[in-house]
């Protein structure tokens, strides 16, 4: 096993904004203009720019075509202006997959077995050839002992069948999103491909109508009845298949050197765009091996992380491996022990529980663990994705139980409260396509709290006093509410759109007049500028319904004293023995 030596993680300091390039106004320029306003002076030092900053085609940026800047949303000048504001960037590297629209996959579709990228992606049948049996639908079904270990992100097998130039259909590994479209054909398509000597114009018109009716109704094209023209069926189906279009996120074959050369080239691009932090999206799915689970299998995942880490260091980048896993599995602790900062996916649910139940008990337990084990975190309330639920659970494996950060009953209560307030659900599935677990609940954090401004204000204050880098979702800052119209319109991934409302410049103007927005800006500015947060955190003893946290660095201190029952709190800030400022919120 390749050992990853613990690294000294010199994380940047300050508070991080989180948004898409077009989350405010029409493009990044509008966000830059907002951050130049006096209300935002000294509020943010970092900006996690979500991956529509690059060229992508679906999953709101996480299906990346290439890592060049998306000229429709971002100009080089925007990034330069943000640097003048002393704002550093965090970008994504989607380690596990690339879009069907990427140059690499398009080359594979065009050249088939002759493509230089033939091994860049994972041919499902080649992968499982020795560890499964060919099924009736043209793809290998892994042996039962392997199949039961597969961790699914959607119902059904994680494959997308693509047509090669020789007419064969090849299944490629596709863990996440996929869509196959058949555009309607034209009479000219048929006459051009079949030839006028074989097909009369009136017959071509008849076939065109039959085919397009079937395509619109989404019927199986192989079962189209052409009547007295059925002798042309194979040729007609071939024409339809030539027009087949795909959307999808295709898993990369990390056994290919071409893939590692691509990672190296991408790190160079991200650094050139001004990146400092790189979030490794979906990295735990990258290492695949028959007989092993396809999510964070060991030691393979560690070996890949070590290799990625060496490439990142070459380009002076800090890696942030993104992982959703049950607390009871302890993967967060393993990643942190290797010296990597981790996402604090436990924090949002713990805050909701603390505010709804009026207890500090579970939240303080997690804070104590962060301090004791020196875990470097980036935390958040809301984000571009959902509010994590699975992450809070314990684990029961081989008869050995580990405690979660919340009990199953407490987690259910959190879910129920969010769902009662209009949240949507994301699930996980087993190999048989049956739901096995909730994964995330999708809602704005403000709506998850019952759209109570007192709760949102206190939640933000608690976040600003947590260890780690606080990351702030733009919509939470402006007390955004669940966007049901967007969720209903969004189709397969619509549940996520409930928390991705684009704010207009007028929304910003009106929002800055709201007390809950201005108070959050003051809280964030304190965290972003006070030297106290460069020091040590003390958790002071209180009644269970209270919370008292103090940061101290030399003579500078910042203290939060909160009541979890009535959501009132005060913040005391001292720069020295004589200069003391107390602000109360109720």
N, C-alpha and C positions, 0 to 999 in steps of 0.2 A: 504493500500500500504506500502511495506517495503521501508523505506527511506534510500538512500545512502548518508551518510554524506560526504561532500567535504573532500578530502584527501590531505594531503601535499605531493605533487609529487616531490620528490628529484630525478629528472632525472639525469642520468650520463651526464658528459660533454664530448664534443669532436665531431668528425665527424665519421659517420657510413658507412662502406662498405656494399654493398648489392650484394650477388652472390649466386649461387648454389655451392655445394661442388665440382662439376666438371665443373664449368664455365671456369676455366683456367687449361689447361693441362688435366690430367685424373682423378684426385681426389683431396681431400683437401690438401694433402701433397704439391702439386704444388702451391696452393694458399699460404700456409705457407712459402714456399721457396721464392715466390714473395715478400711477406710482410717483409721478412728478408733482402731484398736487401737494400743497402744504399739509393736508390732513394725513398724508402717508409718509411724511418726513421721519426717517429713522425707524420705520415700522418693520421693514423686512430687510434681511441680509442675504437671503437665499430664495431661489425660485425653482420649484420642480415644474418644468414645462412638459406637459404630457405629450405623447409621441405623434400627435398630428403636426407637431413641429417638423416632422419628417414626412416623406411621401408615403402614403398608406391608402388602403382602400376599404377597410371595414373595421368593426370592433373598436370604433372611435380611436384609431391610431395604432392599435396593438397588432394589426396585420400589416407589417411594414414592407413596402416595396423596396425602398433603399433609404439610407440614412443621410441623404442630401436634404437641405432645407426645403420645406414646402413653400415655394414662392408665392402661393396664393394667400398664405397666412402670415408668413414671417419674412422680414427683410434683414439682411446682415446689419443694417443700421439700427434696427430694433435691439439686437443683442449688444451692439456697441453702446447704445444709450443706457441700457440696463447696467452695463459694467461701470459707466460713469456714476451711476447711483450706488456703486460698491455692492452690487448684487451678483452673487455667484449662482451657477446653474447646476441643477441635477437633471440628468437625462435618463432615458430607458435604453437598455440593450435587451431586446427580446431574444433571449439566448436559445430558446427551444425551437422557434419556428420563424418562417418567412412567408410572405404572401404568395399566393399562386401568381400574382402579377409581377413578382420580382423577376429581374433579368435572368436569374439562375433557373427558375422553374419554367419560364417561358422558353428558354433555350432547350430545356428537357422536352417540353411539349413539341417543339419544332423539329428537333433532331433525334429524339428517342434514344435508342441504344448507342447512337454515335455522339450524343451530347457529352461535353466535358463535365457536365454537372449530373451525370447519371447516378453517381454515388453521393451527391450532395444532400439528397433527400433519402428517405427510408422506404425502399420497396418492401411492402408488408410480406409478400410471399417469399421473397429472398430471406428476410429476417427470420421467419418462422418455418422455413422449409424443412428443417430437421427436427422441429419440435411441435409439429401439428399435422393435420390431415387436410387435404384440399376439400373444400365444401362445394355444394351445388351451385353457389353463386360466383365462383371464380376466385375466391380468396381462401387462404389457409385458415383453418380454425385451430388455434393453439390447443395443445393437450390440456385436459381438465385441470391438472395441477398447476399449469401456467396461467390458464384463463382466470382462475379464481383469485389470482394475485393482481390482476389488472385493475388500476384505479381510473375510473371513467369520469370525464367531465361532461358527458352528454349520453343520452340513450344510444345503444347499439355499438357496433365495433368502431374503433377510432381510425377509419380508413376513408379515403376518397379515391374512387376509381377514375383514372384519367386515360384518355385514348391516345395511343402512340401513333406515329405516322404509318406504321405497318397495319393499322386497324385493330390492333389488340388493345384490350382494356387492362391497365395495370393498377392494382390497389397500392396507394401510398399512405404512410402513417399520417394521421390527421387528428391530433388530440383535441383540438378546439373547433372553431367554427368551420362550416363548409356549406356551400350552396352550388347546385348545378342548374344552369338555365339553358333552355333550348329556344332561341329566337325563332319567330315565325319565318318560314321560307317563302320564296317568291317563285313564280312561274319561270322567271329567267334563270334562277338557280338550277331548277330541274333540267331545263333545256340545255343549259351550258354543260352540266355534268353528264347527262345521259345522251345528249346529242339529238338533233332534230330528226335524224334518220331512224332513231329508235322510238321517238316520242312525239306524237302530234301535239300541236299547240293546245287544242281543246282538251286532250287527255291530261296535259301538264296542268291546265287550269283546274280540272277535276281533282287531280291528286293534291294539288296545292290546297284546295279548300278542305279536303278530308284531313290532311296532315295538320293544318293550322287549327282546325276545330279540335283535334286531339291534343295539340300542344296547349291550347287555351284551357282545355278541361283537365290538363295535367294527367292524361291517360298514358299508359305504357306505349311507347312508340313502336315497340316490337309486335304489338297486337293490333296495329291499324289494319282494318279490312279495306283493301283496295279493289275488291270486286273482280271484274274481268281484267283488271290491270295488275293482279296479284303477282304475276311473273316478274314485275319490276320492283317488288317490295324490298329485296335486299339492296338494290341500288338506291332506292329512295331513302331507306334507313341510313345508308352510308352518307347521303347528302345531309340528312338531319344531324348526324353525328359529327360531321365536319364543322358544323356551326356551333357545336356544344361550347358553352361558356362556363367558367368556374369562378367561384369566390372561395377562399379558404386560407387557412394558416397551416402550412405544411411543415411537419417536424423535420429538423435538420439531423443529418447523420454525423454525429460527432466522432465517428471512426474515420471520417474523411479528412485528410490534411487540407483540402480545399475549404472546409468549414472553418478550420482554425486560422487559415490565412484571411478568411473573411472577417473573423472576429478581430484580428489584429488591425486590419484596414479600418474597421468600424470604430475601434477605440481611437485611432488616429483622427478620424473625422470628428468624433465627439469632443475630443480635446481641441480640435481646430474650431469648433463651434463655441468654445469657451466653457466646456463642461468641467466640473470638478468632482462631483459625485455621479456614480452610475448605478442605477437600480437594475439588478439582474432579474428581469421578469421571467417567470416560469422556468427558472434554472433547474428546479428539482425534478422536472420531467425529462431533462436532457439525456441522462445516462440510462440506456435501455439494454437489458440483457435477458435472454430467455432463462426462466427459472427465478428471476428476481422481480419484485414489485417495480412498476414503472414510475414510481414517485420516491425520490430521495433514497434510492438503493445505495447500499454501502458495500465495499469502499469506493465504488465507481464514482458516485457523486462528489466525494471528497477529492478524488484524483482530478476530476474535471475542474473543480473549484480552484485547486492548486495551479492548474495550467492557466485558467482564466486570470487568476491573481497575478501571475508573472507577466502576462500581457498588459494588464492594467497598470502595474508598477512601471512598466516600460514607458507608458504615456502619462505618468504622474496623475493617476486617477484613483479615487477611493471607491471601492465596491460596496454595494448594499444589496446582499442577496435577499430577494423577496420570497417569503415562504409562509403559506397558510398551513398550519398543522395544529392538532389538539395540544393544549398545554401539557397534558399527561404524557405525550410522546417525548417531550423534552428536546425536540429538534431545535427550538429557539436557543436553548442553553448550549447545545453542541456547537451551533454556528457562532454564537457569541464567544464561546471558549476558544475558538480559533482566531479571535481578534476582530471579527467582522461586526460592524454595527448591524442591528436588526430593526425591522419594523415592529413597533409595539401594537400588534393587532389585538392585544388583550384590553388595552386601555378604554376604547369606546364603550364596550359592553359593561366594563366595571364602573364607568362614570354613570351610565344610565341606571345601573342597579343601585349605586350609592345614592343618587338623587331620588329615585322612586321609592326606595326602602328606608332612606334616612339613616344609613349606616356607613361608617368608614372602614369596617372590618376587612373586607376583601381587597379594597383598594390599597389600604396600608400594607397588607401582606405582600402585594405585588411591588409596592415601592421599596419595602425592606429587602426584597429579593434582588431588585435591580441594584441597590446600593451594595448589598453584601457580596454579590457575585460580579460587581463591576461590569454590568451589561450596558453596552452603549446602544442607545435606541433613537429612533425617529418615531415620534408619536403623532397621533391625529385624533380628531373627533369624527368628522366626515371626510370623505375622499371621493375620487372618481368612481370607485367601486361601491360595494355594499358595506353595511355594518357587520363585522365578523361575529359569528355565533359559534361555529364549530371550534374555533380556537380556544374557547374558554373551558372546554370539556376536559375531564380526566380521561383515563385510559384503563381498559381491562383487557390484558393480553396474557394468554397462557395461565389464567388463574391468578395473575398478579395485578392488583388494582393500584392505580395512582390517582391521587386527588386532583380535581380540577380547580381552577380559580373560582368558579361558581359551581354549585351542584346542578344536576340536570333539572331539578325543579325550579331553581333560581333562573337558569337559562331559559326555560320554558316561559317563565313569568316575564322576562325581558322581551322575548319574541312576541308574546301575546300583547304586551303593552304597545309595541311598535306596530304590530298588525292592526290592532284596534284603532290606531291613529292613521291608518291608510297605507302602511308599508306593503311592499311586494316581496316575494320570496325567490331565492335561488337555491336549487337543490343539487345534491350529488347522486350518482347512479351506480348501480352494480353492473356486472357484465350482462345480466339478463334484462337490462333496461329499467329495472325497478328502482324507485327512489330509496336510498338508504339513509339519507341524512339531509337536514337543512345545511346549507353552506353559508349563505349570507342573507340578511334582511336588507332590502333596499328602501331607503327613505332619506330625506334630508335630516340632518341631526336636529334641527330646530323642530321639525314635525315629529321626530321620534320622541322629543321631550314634551309633546303636547302643545307645541308652539307657545311655550311659556318663556317670556323674555328673561325672567329671573333665573330660571334653570340654565338657559343658554349662557347668560352672563357668568354664572358661577362655574359652569362647565369649562368655559374659556379660562377663567381665573385658575382653576385647578390644573388645566393643561399647562398654563404658563409657569406653574410651580413644580411641574413634573421634571424628573431627570431626563436628559436627552434633548434632541432638537425638536421643538414643536413645529408641526406642519399644519398650515391653516388652509382649508378648502375655501375658495373664494365665495361660494354660495352661503356657507355657514356664517362668514363674516357679515353678510348682508341679510341674515336671518331668513334665508330662502325656504319656501314651503314646497311640499310635494307637488310635482308637476304631473298630474294624472293624464292630461292630454298627451304629453310627450311619451309617457310610459305606454299608453294604449296604442299610440301610433308606431312605436318602435319595433314591433314585430318580435322576433326571437329574443333579442337582447333588450327588449323594451323596459324590463324591470330596472335597468341601470339608468335609463333616461329620466327617471323620476327625480334624480338629484343632479342633473346636468344643464339646468336652464341657463340659456345665454342671457346675460344682463345687458341692457342697452346703456348707452352713456347717460340717458335720462334716469334710468334705474339707479345709477351710481350717485347722481346729483341728489335724488330724493332720499336714497339710503343714508347718505352722509348727514342728513338732517335728523335721523333717528337716534335716540339716546342709546339704544342697545348696540348700534354700530359704532358710535363714537366711544362708548365705554370699552368695547372690545379693542379698538385701535389704541386706546390708552394702556390697556393691559398688555397688549403685544409690544408696544413701544417700550414699556418698562422692562419686559423680559429681554428685548433686543439690545438695550443700551446699558442696563445696570451692571456694574462689575460684580454685584453680589452673586449673580448666577454663574460666575467663573469659579466660585468657591465650593463649599460643602453644604449639603442639605441635612437639616435636622428635623426629624419627625417628633413633634412635641406631644406629650401625653394629654389626652382630652377625654371627655365623654364620647361614647360611640357615635352620637349624632353630630359631632363636631369634627373639624379638621383644622389642624394648626401646623403649618409647614414654614420653616425658616431657612433661607439661604444666607450665607455669610462669607465674605471675602475681605480680609483685613478689617478695616473699620466700617465697611459698607454691608448693610443687612437689608433683606426684604422678607417680610412675613405675611403669610395669608392666614387669616383666622375666619373660619366659615361655620355656618350652622346649616346642616343638611336637612333640617326640618322645614325651616322657613326661607332658605336660600339666601339669607343675608350674609354679608361678609365684609371684612375690612382688610385693607392692605397697608402695612406700615413700611415705609422706606427710609432708611437712614444712610446718608453718605458719610457721616462722621458723628462724633459724640454730640455735636451741637445742632446739626441739620437733620430734622426729622419731619417726615410728611406722612399723614394718616388720611386715607380716603376710605369712606364707608359706602357700601352699596346695599340697598334693601329693595 
